[in-house]
Amino acid sequence: MPVSRREVLVGSVACGAATLARAAEMPAEVERWGIWEASFEGPATGNPFDDVRIAAILEGPGKRLRVPGFYDGDGIYRIRFSPPEQGRWRWMTDSNAAALHGRSGSFEATAPSKGNRGPVRVTPDGYHFAYADGTPFRQIGTTSYSWALQSDAKCAETLATLKASPFNKMRMCVFPNVPAVATDPFVRTGPGLKDWDPARFDPAYFRRFEDRIRRLGEIGIEADVILYHPYDPKRGYSDMQRADDERYIRYVAARFGAFRNVWWSMANEYDLVPTKTTADWDHLFQLLQAADPHDRLRSIHQFDVYYDARRPWITHASIQNNSAVLDDLRAALHRDFALKPVIFDEVAYEGNFNEPWGWLKAEELVERFWYGLVGGTYVGHSETWEPNRDARFSWLGQGGRLTGTSAPRLAFLRRIMEEGPTPGFEPIQAWWNHHVAGKPYEYYLRYFGKDTPREWPVVLPSGTGTGHGNTPPDRGKDPIALRADIIDTWAMTITPVDGVFRMSPRGDYELHDPARPTIWLPDKPYLAVRLVKTQG
């Protein structure tokens, strides 16, 4: 979902550069799901972050929205809006400052340009993702916590790596958690690490960060923006008082929310932030939901204590769990309890770090992705390869280049996903240990992980009793023709199996072909078998 340069009133700048705030003419048109931006000159005295409020009431095709604005320094206020529909939009400002109140105008939301598929949403079935235009979003995400806060050169290197990678989502922190070039999101008040004013943002810091968001969008990558984390107690950015937290949430929602590639992650390992309770997180989620008229995806990530993903302000579960994706059934059970899409954003990392969470072999990381897929869920990547075994300076911490061998295999997996059922892979009768995903009667995928069976009995679940309310219609007794492929997920090869399997009911819940009861397999780990409906 690339973001075209002409969509944004203030054009892209050199990576990491912080442009001066300035007022500009409002655009007469912007494409659907692009960014319309209005800027105004207003009060610069006192503390504009607290003293001045500005928003715009926008009315368009069948919609009326109140969109908050933000102060961008140097007496400049901005309002950003991403039109969800084509057509004429009229706007009027609402502010407690006379210079900003009652300004009005209109613009035309035009057809989206090529590559603009809109923001990612949860699909109607409740377990997968798709862009606003209906194109499925097959999540293959990665994490690089502070890449957006590194030097321009490091930023450019990270973006070049991502452009050549299979990844379509990047998890990234607003506040620094490892050595970085940008470290001060708030105005400094003295030389100490905690000498900063939570009531005054440094707009240059946030311009720099949003430039990273914009550039990810230009290469089709979602920005999963992590708002809090527990890794910087010396500065204490995640330990602000409630009023300061509320100011911060409103600011980032107004500043970043119009970018269609933004997802909100309230916190990474939220349960390790000692100064916030579950009630505090609940409050901040409700505040974010109210402050974001664009209704971007929202999640939170845990260390030990799962946050209740069924709460209405959570759109999908973001989970850290290494063992949940060591088989597909455990992955599927997480989905059954969340009743929402599940992304295992951290399952340990490929690398050479001296802790178990950072020393996976590439084969082990890729295996987790495949088990997650068969469980009807999604999995995330990162790597900790670093000469001195210091994860702070690896891809996980700072970005740069990938040196591991999992990424090409994840590109192969993404191809399999994109060739699969829409909107995504469903576990089929997982509770009966079939270990098969796909779409009943049309597509079946069986993954074997480290197991090396020499033959596999081709007995497939019919789809009844899936436990997910997606029982297919009765297909009667007529055989169903399926063609089969043997997939080597590590060597990245697909070998067709000769002939066709004519599957007929075996009892009420299974299908088989009495004439072809098995498929012979190579004596290798990390194989899968795919069976797809054919006319043969």
TILODO-51256 format. One record per residue (C-alpha): x, y, z; residue in one letter; residue number from 1. Coordinates in Angstrom, 1 decimal, decimal comma, padded with zeros to 4 digits. Layout:
BEGIN
X_Y_Z_a_NUM
...
//
This chain:
BEGIN
000,0_000,0_000,0_m_1
002,5_002,6_-001,1_p_2
001,8_006,2_000,0_v_3
002,4_008,4_-003,1_s_4
004,4_011,6_-002,5_r_5
001,7_013,8_-004,0_r_6
-000,8_012,8_-001,3_e_7
001,0_014,6_001,5_v_8
000,9_018,4_001,5_l_9
004,3_018,6_003,0_v_10
006,4_016,4_000,8_g_11
008,9_013,7_001,9_s_12
012,2_015,0_003,2_v_13
015,5_013,4_003,4_a_14
015,3_010,4_005,7_c_15
015,4_011,6_009,3_g_16
015,6_015,3_008,5_a_17
013,3_017,5_010,6_a_18
011,7_020,2_008,5_t_19
010,7_023,6_009,9_l_20
007,0_024,0_010,6_a_21
005,3_026,3_008,1_r_22
001,9_027,1_007,0_a_23
000,9_026,1_003,4_a_24
-002,0_026,2_001,1_e_25
-004,7_023,6_001,6_m_26
-004,9_021,1_-001,3_p_27
-008,0_021,2_-003,5_a_28
-008,0_017,4_-003,9_e_29
-006,5_014,4_-002,4_v_30
-006,9_010,7_-003,2_e_31
-009,1_008,5_-001,1_r_32
-007,1_007,1_001,8_w_33
-004,4_009,7_001,2_g_34
-003,7_012,6_003,6_i_35
-005,4_016,0_003,4_w_36
-003,5_018,4_005,6_e_37
-004,5_021,9_006,6_a_38
-002,0_024,2_008,4_s_39
-002,7_027,5_010,2_f_40
-000,8_030,2_012,0_e_41
-001,9_030,7_015,6_g_42
-000,7_031,5_019,1_p_43
002,9_030,7_019,9_a_44
003,1_032,1_023,5_t_45
002,4_030,3_026,7_g_46
002,2_026,5_026,2_n_47
000,3_025,9_022,9_p_48
000,2_022,1_023,6_f_49
-002,1_022,8_026,6_d_50
-003,5_026,2_026,1_d_51
-004,8_025,8_022,5_v_52
-007,3_023,3_021,1_r_53
-008,0_022,8_017,5_i_54
-010,1_020,4_015,5_a_55
-012,0_020,3_012,2_a_56
-015,5_019,1_011,5_i_57
-015,5_017,2_008,2_l_58
-018,6_016,3_006,3_e_59
-018,5_014,1_003,2_g_60
-020,4_011,3_001,5_p_61
-022,6_009,9_004,3_g_62
-020,1_010,8_007,1_k_63
-019,5_013,5_009,6_r_64
-016,2_013,3_011,6_l_65
-014,5_015,5_014,2_r_66
-010,7_015,3_013,5_v_67
-008,3_016,8_016,2_p_68
-005,3_018,8_015,2_g_69
-001,9_019,4_016,8_f_70
000,7_022,0_017,4_y_71
003,8_021,6_015,2_d_72
005,9_024,4_016,8_g_73
006,8_027,9_015,5_d_74
003,1_029,0_015,8_g_75
001,9_026,4_013,3_i_76
-001,1_024,2_013,9_y_77
-002,0_021,2_011,6_r_78
-005,0_019,0_011,0_i_79
-004,6_015,8_009,1_r_80
-007,4_013,7_007,6_f_81
-007,5_010,6_005,5_s_82
-010,8_010,6_003,6_p_83
-012,5_007,2_003,8_p_84
-014,8_007,9_000,8_e_85
-014,5_009,6_-002,6_q_86
-016,4_012,8_-003,2_g_87
-016,7_016,3_-001,9_r_88
-015,6_017,0_001,7_w_89
-016,4_020,2_003,5_r_90
-014,6_021,3_006,6_w_91
-014,7_023,9_009,4_m_92
-012,3_024,4_012,2_t_93
-013,3_024,5_015,9_d_94
-010,8_026,1_018,3_s_95
-010,7_028,0_021,5_n_96
-008,2_030,5_019,8_a_97
-010,0_033,1_017,7_a_98
-007,3_033,0_015,0_a_99
-008,0_029,3_014,4_l_100
-011,7_029,1_014,8_h_101
-014,3_029,1_012,0_g_102
-011,9_028,6_009,1_r_103
-013,6_026,6_006,4_s_104
-013,3_025,2_002,9_g_105
-013,7_022,0_000,9_s_106
-011,7_019,5_-001,1_f_107
-012,4_016,6_-003,4_e_108
-011,4_013,1_-002,5_a_109
-010,5_011,4_-005,8_t_110
-010,0_007,8_-006,8_a_111
-007,0_006,1_-005,1_p_112
-003,9_005,8_-007,2_s_113
-002,3_002,5_-008,1_k_114
-001,0_000,7_-005,0_g_115
-003,2_002,6_-002,7_n_116
-005,4_-000,1_-001,2_r_117
-006,4_001,8_001,9_g_118
-005,8_000,9_005,6_p_119
-005,7_-002,6_006,9_v_120
-008,8_-003,8_008,7_r_121
-010,1_-007,0_010,4_v_122
-012,1_-009,1_007,9_t_123
-015,8_-009,7_008,5_p_124
-015,1_-013,3_009,6_d_125
-013,2_-011,8_012,5_g_126
-009,9_-013,7_012,2_y_127
-007,9_-012,2_009,4_h_128
-006,9_-008,9_007,8_f_129
-007,6_-007,1_004,5_a_130
-007,0_-003,7_003,0_y_131
-010,0_-001,4_002,8_a_132
-010,4_-002,3_-000,9_d_133
-010,8_-006,0_000,0_g_134
-007,3_-007,2_-000,9_t_135
-006,2_-009,8_001,7_p_136
-003,3_-008,7_004,0_f_137
-001,1_-011,7_004,7_r_138
001,0_-010,6_007,7_q_139
004,7_-011,3_007,6_i_140
005,9_-008,8_010,2_g_141
009,3_-008,0_011,7_t_142
010,5_-006,0_014,7_t_143
013,2_-003,3_014,9_s_144
012,5_-001,3_018,0_y_145
014,5_001,9_017,5_s_146
015,3_001,8_013,7_w_147
013,3_005,0_013,3_a_148
015,5_006,9_015,8_l_149
018,9_006,1_014,1_q_150
021,0_008,2_011,8_s_151
019,9_009,1_008,2_d_152
022,4_006,6_006,8_a_153
021,2_003,7_009,1_k_154
017,6_004,6_008,3_c_155
018,3_004,4_004,5_a_156
020,0_001,1_005,0_e_157
017,0_-000,3_006,9_t_158
014,6_000,9_004,3_l_159
016,6_-000,7_001,5_a_160
016,7_-004,0_003,4_t_161
013,0_-003,9_003,9_l_162
012,3_-003,1_000,3_k_163
014,0_-006,3_-000,7_a_164
012,5_-008,4_002,1_s_165
009,2_-010,3_002,5_p_166
008,1_-008,2_005,4_f_167
004,9_-006,1_005,3_n_168
004,7_-004,8_008,9_k_169
007,4_-003,2_011,1_m_170
007,1_-002,9_014,9_r_171
008,8_000,3_016,1_m_172
009,0_002,3_019,3_c_173
008,2_006,0_019,6_v_174
010,5_006,2_022,7_f_175
014,1_005,0_022,4_p_176
015,0_001,7_024,0_n_177
018,6_001,2_022,7_v_178
021,4_003,7_021,7_p_179
019,9_006,1_019,1_a_180
020,5_009,5_017,5_v_181
017,1_010,8_018,5_a_182
016,5_010,5_022,2_t_183
014,4_013,5_023,3_d_184
010,7_013,5_022,4_p_185
010,1_016,2_025,0_f_186
011,7_019,6_025,5_v_187
014,8_019,4_027,7_r_188
014,9_021,4_030,9_t_189
018,4_020,5_032,2_g_190
021,4_018,2_031,7_p_191
019,9_015,1_033,6_g_192
018,3_012,2_031,8_l_193
015,0_013,0_033,6_k_194
015,2_016,7_032,9_d_195
012,4_017,1_030,4_w_196
009,0_018,6_030,4_d_197
006,1_016,2_029,7_p_198
003,9_019,1_028,8_a_199
006,0_020,2_025,9_r_200
006,8_017,9_022,9_f_201
009,7_018,5_020,7_d_202
008,0_018,7_017,2_p_203
011,2_018,0_015,4_a_204
011,4_014,6_017,0_y_205
007,9_013,7_015,9_f_206
008,5_015,1_012,4_r_207
011,4_012,8_012,1_r_208
009,4_009,8_013,3_f_209
006,5_010,4_011,0_e_210
008,9_010,7_008,1_d_211
009,8_007,1_008,9_r_212
006,1_006,1_008,9_i_213
005,7_007,8_005,6_r_214
008,7_006,1_004,0_r_215
007,5_002,7_005,2_l_216
004,2_003,4_003,5_g_217
005,9_004,2_000,3_e_218
007,3_000,7_000,1_i_219
004,1_-001,0_001,2_g_220
004,9_-001,7_004,9_i_221
002,6_-001,2_007,8_e_222
004,0_000,8_010,8_a_223
003,1_-000,9_014,0_d_224
003,8_002,0_016,4_v_225
004,6_001,0_019,9_i_226
003,6_003,9_022,3_l_227
005,1_002,7_025,6_y_228
007,8_000,2_026,7_h_229
009,5_-000,6_030,0_p_230
013,2_-000,5_028,8_y_231
014,2_003,1_029,7_d_232
013,6_003,8_033,4_p_233
016,5_006,3_033,5_k_234
014,4_008,7_031,3_r_235
011,0_007,5_032,5_g_236
009,0_008,3_029,3_y_237
006,6_005,4_030,1_s_238
006,2_006,5_033,7_d_239
004,3_009,8_033,1_m_240
001,4_010,9_035,2_q_241
-002,1_010,4_033,8_r_242
-002,6_013,9_032,6_a_243
000,8_013,7_030,7_d_244
-000,1_010,3_029,3_d_245
-003,4_011,7_028,0_e_246
-001,7_014,7_026,4_r_247
000,8_012,3_024,7_y_248
-001,9_009,9_023,4_i_249
-003,9_012,7_021,9_r_250
-000,8_014,2_020,3_y_251
000,3_011,0_018,6_v_252
-003,3_010,2_017,5_a_253
-003,7_013,6_015,9_a_254
-000,2_013,6_014,4_r_255
000,2_010,0_013,1_f_256
-003,4_008,7_012,8_g_257
-004,1_009,9_009,3_a_258
-001,3_007,7_007,8_f_259
-003,1_004,8_006,4_r_260
-000,2_002,4_007,3_n_261
-000,3_003,1_011,0_v_262
-001,3_000,5_013,6_w_263
-001,3_001,3_017,3_w_264
000,5_-001,0_019,8_s_265
-000,2_000,5_023,2_m_266
002,9_-001,0_024,7_a_267
005,6_-003,7_024,4_n_268
005,6_-006,0_027,5_e_269
003,1_-003,7_029,1_y_270
003,1_-005,8_032,3_d_271
006,7_-004,8_033,0_l_272
005,8_-001,1_033,3_v_273
005,6_-000,8_037,1_p_274
003,9_002,5_037,2_t_275
000,8_001,5_035,3_k_276
-002,0_-000,9_036,2_t_277
-004,4_-002,7_034,0_t_278
-007,0_000,0_034,7_a_279
-004,5_002,6_033,5_d_280
-004,0_000,7_030,2_w_281
-007,8_000,3_029,8_d_282
-008,2_004,1_030,3_h_283
-005,5_004,9_027,7_l_284
-007,0_002,5_025,2_f_285
-010,4_004,2_025,5_q_286
-008,8_007,6_025,2_l_287
-006,9_006,5_022,1_l_288
-010,0_005,0_020,5_q_289
-011,9_008,3_021,1_a_290
-008,9_010,4_019,9_a_291
-008,5_008,5_016,6_d_292
-011,3_009,2_014,1_p_293
-009,5_007,0_011,6_h_294
-010,0_004,0_013,9_d_295
-006,6_002,3_013,2_r_296
-005,9_-001,2_014,4_l_297
-005,1_-001,4_018,1_r_298
-003,3_-004,0_020,2_s_299
-001,0_-004,5_023,2_i_300
001,9_-006,8_023,8_h_301
002,7_-008,7_027,0_q_302
005,6_-010,3_028,9_f_303
003,9_-012,8_031,2_d_304
000,3_-011,6_031,7_v_305
-002,0_-011,7_028,8_y_306
-004,2_-008,6_028,3_y_307
-007,8_-009,5_027,6_d_308
-008,0_-009,2_023,8_a_309
-011,8_-009,5_023,9_r_310
-012,1_-006,0_025,2_r_311
-013,9_-003,8_022,6_p_312
-011,0_-001,4_022,1_w_313
-008,7_-004,3_021,0_i_314
-008,8_-005,1_017,3_t_315
-006,4_-008,1_017,4_h_316
-004,2_-010,0_019,8_a_317
-000,5_-009,2_019,8_s_318
001,2_-012,0_021,7_i_319
004,7_-012,9_022,9_q_320
004,9_-016,7_023,2_n_321
007,8_-018,9_022,1_n_322
006,1_-022,3_022,6_s_323
002,6_-021,5_021,4_a_324
003,7_-021,9_017,8_v_325
005,6_-025,1_018,3_l_326
002,5_-026,8_017,1_d_327
-000,6_-025,6_015,3_d_328
-003,2_-026,6_017,9_l_329
-001,7_-024,4_020,6_r_330
-001,7_-021,5_018,1_a_331
-005,3_-022,2_017,2_a_332
-006,4_-022,3_020,9_l_333
-005,1_-018,7_021,3_h_334
-007,4_-017,7_018,5_r_335
-010,3_-019,5_020,0_d_336
-009,9_-017,6_023,3_f_337
-009,2_-014,2_021,7_a_338
-012,1_-014,5_019,2_l_339
-010,0_-012,1_017,1_k_340
-007,0_-012,2_014,8_p_341
-003,9_-013,4_016,6_v_342
-000,4_-012,2_015,7_i_343
002,5_-013,9_017,6_f_344
004,6_-010,8_017,2_d_345
007,5_-012,3_019,3_e_346
008,3_-016,0_019,2_v_347
012,1_-015,6_020,0_a_348
014,6_-014,5_017,3_y_349
017,1_-015,9_014,8_e_350
020,5_-014,9_016,0_g_351
023,6_-015,4_018,2_n_352
022,5_-013,5_021,3_f_353
023,4_-015,2_024,6_n_354
019,9_-015,6_025,9_e_355
017,3_-018,2_024,7_p_356
015,0_-015,6_023,2_w_357
017,8_-014,5_020,8_g_358
019,6_-017,7_019,7_w_359
017,1_-019,5_017,5_l_360
018,3_-021,2_014,3_k_361
016,7_-020,0_011,2_a_362
015,0_-023,4_010,8_e_363
013,4_-023,0_014,2_e_364
012,0_-019,5_013,5_l_365
010,6_-020,5_010,1_v_366
009,0_-023,6_011,7_e_367
007,1_-021,3_014,0_r_368
005,7_-019,3_011,1_f_369
004,4_-022,5_009,5_w_370
002,7_-023,8_012,6_y_371
001,2_-020,4_013,2_g_372
-000,2_-020,5_009,7_l_373
-001,8_-023,9_010,1_v_374
-003,3_-022,7_013,4_g_375
-005,1_-019,8_011,6_g_376
-002,8_-017,2_013,1_t_377
000,1_-015,0_012,1_y_378
003,8_-014,8_013,3_v_379
006,4_-012,1_013,5_g_380
010,2_-012,1_012,8_h_381
013,3_-010,5_014,0_s_382
017,0_-011,3_014,3_e_383
019,7_-010,7_016,8_t_384
022,8_-011,5_014,8_w_385
025,6_-009,2_016,0_e_386
029,4_-009,7_016,1_p_387
029,6_-008,9_019,9_n_388
026,4_-010,7_020,7_r_389
024,8_-007,4_021,8_d_390
021,1_-007,4_020,8_a_391
020,9_-003,6_021,2_r_392
023,0_-003,2_018,0_f_393
021,3_-006,0_016,0_s_394
018,4_-005,7_013,6_w_395
016,1_-006,1_016,6_l_396
017,5_-003,0_018,2_g_397
018,6_-000,6_015,4_q_398
017,8_-002,1_012,0_g_399
020,4_-002,0_009,2_g_400
020,9_-005,2_007,3_r_401
019,6_-008,7_007,8_l_402
022,3_-011,4_008,0_t_403
020,3_-014,5_008,8_g_404
018,8_-017,1_006,5_t_405
015,1_-017,1_007,6_s_406
014,0_-014,1_005,4_a_407
014,1_-015,9_002,1_p_408
012,1_-018,8_003,5_r_409
009,6_-016,4_004,8_l_410
009,3_-014,9_001,4_a_411
008,5_-018,4_000,1_f_412
005,9_-018,8_002,9_l_413
004,3_-015,5_001,9_r_414
004,0_-016,8_-001,7_r_415
002,2_-019,9_-000,3_i_416
-000,1_-017,7_001,8_m_417
-000,9_-015,4_-001,2_e_418
-001,8_-018,5_-003,3_e_419
-004,0_-019,8_-000,5_g_420
-007,7_-019,3_000,5_p_421
-009,3_-015,9_001,0_t_422
-009,3_-014,2_003,5_p_423
-006,9_-016,5_005,1_g_424
-006,1_-020,1_006,3_f_425
-008,6_-021,6_008,7_e_426
-007,8_-024,5_011,0_p_427
-010,0_-027,4_009,9_i_428
-011,2_-029,6_012,8_q_429
-008,2_-028,7_014,8_a_430
-009,8_-030,1_018,0_w_431
-009,6_-033,6_016,3_w_432
-005,8_-033,3_015,8_n_433
-006,0_-033,2_012,0_h_434
-003,2_-030,5_011,9_h_435
-004,7_-029,2_008,6_v_436
-005,6_-025,7_007,6_a_437
-007,2_-024,2_004,5_g_438
-010,8_-024,2_003,3_k_439
-012,9_-027,3_003,5_p_440
-013,4_-029,2_000,2_y_441
-011,2_-026,7_-001,7_e_442
-007,8_-026,3_-000,1_y_443
-005,9_-028,3_002,5_y_444
-002,4_-027,7_004,0_l_445
-000,6_-030,2_006,3_r_446
002,7_-029,2_007,8_y_447
005,1_-031,7_009,5_f_448
007,7_-029,6_011,2_g_449
010,7_-031,6_012,4_k_450
008,8_-034,9_011,9_d_451
010,0_-037,1_009,0_t_452
007,3_-039,6_008,1_p_453
008,0_-041,6_005,0_r_454
004,3_-041,7_004,1_e_455
001,3_-039,7_005,1_w_456
-002,2_-041,2_005,2_p_457
-004,4_-038,9_003,1_v_458
-007,4_-038,6_005,4_v_459
-008,8_-035,1_005,4_l_460
-011,3_-033,4_007,7_p_461
-014,5_-032,7_005,9_s_462
-014,9_-029,4_007,7_g_463
-017,8_-030,2_010,0_t_464
-017,3_-029,6_013,6_g_465
-014,6_-027,0_013,2_t_466
-015,7_-025,1_016,3_g_467
-015,5_-021,7_014,4_h_468
-019,0_-021,4_013,0_g_469
-017,7_-022,0_009,5_n_470
-019,2_-025,4_008,8_t_471
-019,5_-025,7_005,0_p_472
-022,7_-026,8_003,3_p_473
-023,3_-030,5_002,7_d_474
-021,3_-031,6_-000,3_r_475
-023,2_-034,9_-000,7_g_476
-021,4_-038,2_-001,6_k_477
-019,8_-037,1_-004,9_d_478
-016,0_-037,4_-004,9_p_479
-013,9_-034,3_-004,8_i_480
-010,9_-034,1_-007,0_a_481
-007,7_-032,7_-005,4_l_482
-004,2_-032,4_-006,8_r_483
-001,3_-032,6_-004,4_a_484
002,1_-030,9_-004,0_d_485
005,0_-031,8_-001,7_i_486
006,4_-028,5_-000,3_i_487
009,9_-028,4_001,1_d_488
009,7_-025,3_003,2_t_489
013,4_-025,0_003,8_w_490
014,7_-025,8_000,3_a_491
011,8_-023,7_-001,0_m_492
010,7_-026,2_-003,6_t_493
007,2_-027,4_-004,7_i_494
007,0_-030,9_-006,2_t_495
003,7_-032,0_-007,7_p_496
002,4_-035,5_-006,9_v_497
001,3_-037,4_-010,0_d_498
-002,4_-037,9_-010,5_g_499
-005,5_-036,8_-008,7_v_500
-006,9_-037,8_-005,3_f_501
-010,7_-038,4_-005,5_r_502
-011,9_-037,8_-002,0_m_503
-015,2_-039,2_-000,8_s_504
-016,7_-039,3_002,7_p_505
-015,4_-041,7_005,3_r_506
-018,0_-041,4_008,0_g_507
-019,5_-038,1_008,9_d_508
-016,3_-036,1_009,5_y_509
-013,5_-037,2_007,1_e_510
-012,7_-037,7_003,5_l_511
-010,4_-040,2_001,9_h_512
-009,5_-041,9_-001,5_d_513
-009,7_-045,7_-001,0_p_514
-007,7_-046,1_-004,2_a_515
-004,8_-043,8_-003,1_r_516
-004,6_-044,0_000,7_p_517
-001,2_-042,4_001,2_t_518
001,5_-040,0_-000,2_i_519
005,1_-041,0_000,0_w_520
007,4_-038,3_001,4_l_521
011,2_-037,7_001,2_p_522
013,0_-038,5_004,4_d_523
013,5_-034,8_005,4_k_524
012,2_-032,4_008,0_p_525
010,1_-029,2_007,4_y_526
007,9_-030,6_004,7_l_527
004,3_-029,8_003,9_a_528
001,6_-031,3_001,7_v_529
-000,8_-029,0_-000,2_r_530
-004,0_-030,4_-001,8_l_531
-006,1_-028,1_-004,0_v_532
-009,4_-028,7_-005,8_k_533
-009,1_-029,4_-009,4_t_534
-011,3_-030,3_-012,3_q_535
-009,5_-033,6_-013,1_g_536
//
